[in-house]
Amino acid sequence: MDVYAEAVQRFRELYARAQALDIPEPTAMSLATADADGRPSVRTVLLKVFDERGFVFYTNKLSRKGRALAANPRAALCFHWQPLQEQVLVEGAVSGVSVVEADAYWATRARISQIGAWASTQSETMGRKGELERRVTEFEQKFADKPVPRPPHWSGFRLKPESIEFWSSRPGRLHERERYVAADGAWKHIWVYP
Ligand SMILES: Cc1cc2nc3c(=O)[nH]c(=O)nc-3n(C[C@H](O)[C@H](O)[C@H](O)COP(=O)(O)O)c2cc1C
């Protein structure tokens, strides 16, 4: 197995173990971005697809993170599954998923989440409390008895990894850190001090 395939397989196995845990949101990950000035920001999003092409999440492209990614299409992810005492860190370049892929995922979303995606101008200042509910009602009326179309500003991003680090807790804080990293077009595996 080549080095990258090994990293993908490791993540797949660990992710399956995390999803089998009785914990809320095992697919949650911290997503760090930086804007055009290099100013970092971080938030939680859900991992929706993982395969050898990368890590996919969905969001509002006009949100703070969306605007940061438009200006600087690089990001980092952090998974921490406390019961497993495992952390995975991923870094890489981000690009948009295809329209076909976004539409297919949109179709699986609950109607209320679809309405919410229209109602929420994510990351914008809200004039007053209650405005969101008013907008929800507005879009419920607009799309009454019709399928809710995917907003043009709502889509997915795929982070193509350039580095995947597996951190595994060990007694005495002598943790194990293994990093799979792309360098000069080839993937290599290294050990890192904890
Ligand atoms: C468990 C959890 C899962 C979340 N999943 C998503 C998600 O998949 N997509 C998303 O846009 N926001 C998600 N959010 C909300 C984000 O953390 C964040 O508040 C929002 O995307 C706005 O971020 P921004 O202003 O930095 O762009 C989630 C929050 C939590 C706590």
The ligand as a MOL file (V3000), in Angstrom:
LIG
                    3D

  0  0  0     0  0            999 V3000
M  V30 BEGIN CTAB
M  V30 COUNTS 31 33 0 0 0
M  V30 BEGIN ATOM
M  V30 1 C -21.5200 20.5750 16.3760 0
M  V30 2 C -21.5930 21.7150 15.3930 0
M  V30 3 C -21.6770 21.4390 14.0410 0
M  V30 4 C -21.7390 22.4670 13.0990 0
M  V30 5 N -21.7550 22.1500 11.7730 0
M  V30 6 C -21.7370 23.1460 10.8440 0
M  V30 7 C -21.6390 22.8290 9.4470 0
M  V30 8 O -21.5310 21.6570 9.0350 0
M  V30 9 N -21.6460 23.8710 8.5860 0
M  V30 10 C -21.7180 25.1770 8.9910 0
M  V30 11 O -21.7330 26.0680 8.1390 0
M  V30 12 N -21.7800 25.5000 10.3040 0
M  V30 13 C -21.7870 24.5130 11.2380 0
M  V30 14 N -21.8140 24.8320 12.5790 0
M  V30 15 C -21.8390 26.2670 12.9650 0
M  V30 16 C -20.4100 26.8270 12.8760 0
M  V30 17 O -19.6430 26.3960 13.9870 0
M  V30 18 C -20.3730 28.3500 12.7840 0
M  V30 19 O -21.0480 28.9470 13.8730 0
M  V30 20 C -20.9860 28.8770 11.4800 0
M  V30 21 O -20.6560 28.0540 10.3680 0
M  V30 22 C -20.5290 30.3040 11.1800 0
M  V30 23 O -19.1200 30.3200 11.1140 0
M  V30 24 P -18.3010 31.5520 10.4880 0
M  V30 25 O -19.0080 32.8010 10.9010 0
M  V30 26 O -16.9170 31.4340 11.0730 0
M  V30 27 O -18.2990 31.3690 8.9890 0
M  V30 28 C -21.7460 23.8210 13.5360 0
M  V30 29 C -21.6410 24.0980 14.9070 0
M  V30 30 C -21.5630 23.0540 15.8110 0
M  V30 31 C -21.4200 23.3930 17.2860 0
M  V30 END ATOM
M  V30 BEGIN BOND
M  V30 1 1 1 2
M  V30 2 1 2 3
M  V30 3 2 2 30
M  V30 4 2 3 4
M  V30 5 1 4 5
M  V30 6 1 4 28
M  V30 7 2 5 6
M  V30 8 1 6 7
M  V30 9 1 6 13
M  V30 10 2 7 8
M  V30 11 1 7 9
M  V30 12 1 9 10
M  V30 13 2 10 11
M  V30 14 1 10 12
M  V30 15 2 12 13
M  V30 16 1 13 14
M  V30 17 1 14 15
M  V30 18 1 14 28
M  V30 19 1 15 16
M  V30 20 1 16 17
M  V30 21 1 16 18
M  V30 22 1 18 19
M  V30 23 1 18 20
M  V30 24 1 20 21
M  V30 25 1 20 22
M  V30 26 1 22 23
M  V30 27 1 23 24
M  V30 28 2 24 25
M  V30 29 1 24 26
M  V30 30 1 24 27
M  V30 31 2 28 29
M  V30 32 1 29 30
M  V30 33 1 30 31
M  V30 END BOND
M  V30 END CTAB
M  END
